[in-house]
Amino acid sequence: MGAGLDDVVAALRAASSVFVLTGSGISAESGLPTFRGVGGLWRTHRVEELASPEGFARDPSLVWTWYNERKAAHHRAKPNAGHTALAALEDLIVDFTLATQNVDSLHRRAGSRNVLELHGSLHEARCTQRAARRPFSDDGLPMSEIEHGCGGRFRPDIVWFGEPLPHAAWTAARDAAARADVILVVGTSAVVYPAAALATHYNRRAFVAEINPEATAISDSVACVLRGTAAELLPRLVGGLQAARAR
Ligand code: APR
């Protein structure tokens, strides 16, 4: 194994508390596009039009068409070896927390249990005016059902730009990052806050490792950079930890 991997395995072996932050890159090998990379969603769509309250108010049908397409893609996608490796890692670490920026639910489908969905998930829609909620099924939300009787509109129950993160998920993630011995940052460009702050802002003593084929905004601030894909490197990390423990 490369020097970097050995260092991360050694840190995991000594760790009792591990925090993992993931982004869209971990789902790339499940066939889901990232946001800012080559062919990324923000390369071909305007974020303001599709993932903001203002964009939704301007054209709710466009936004629902886009989220219905993403929901169908999530339904077709399967967890990859990176998701599965993190689910296996959770079984090896006493205090394990996985915070994801993704809304594709692939971590839960891979078997991860303590998952904090910082940007929500595409399971429900909620009314813009009242507390009404409704399922957001794999078949998508029909355009004829966007309007809610109260005068509000149903919108995807996820976090858009300029909106606060779910309080419970955020505080649990921040506390887990703060107490971690090891922090793994997987498949995120680390440019969207406050989620990106979890990687390096709340813990000065943790061993922080980045798993990403490309450099990111935090590459110069972490202890170890593993240049490669999540589906390749995470199984090698978990395998190395299991082998080290078996010795
Ligand atoms: N394995 C690991 N990382 C990968 C892989 C892979 N196979 N493929 C791409 N990546 C990396 C890219 O190099 C990039 O650094 O994943 C990262 C994806 O970055 P973004 O596209 O910016 O996605 P993300 O960091 O998740 O965006 C954060 O921004 O648009 C909002 O709400 C949206 O949750 C999203 C947030």
Boltz pocket constraint, residues with backbone or C-beta under 6 A from the ligand:
constraints:
  - pocket:
      binder: B
      contacts: [[A, 22], [A, 23], [A, 24], [A, 25], [A, 26], [A, 28], [A, 29], [A, 34], [A, 35], [A, 36], [A, 37], [A, 40], [A, 101], [A, 102], [A, 119], [A, 159], [A, 186], [A, 187], [A, 188], [A, 189], [A, 190], [A, 191], [A, 192], [A, 211], [A, 212], [A, 213], [A, 214], [A, 215], [A, 216], [A, 228], [A, 229], [A, 230], [A, 231]]
      max_distance: 6.0
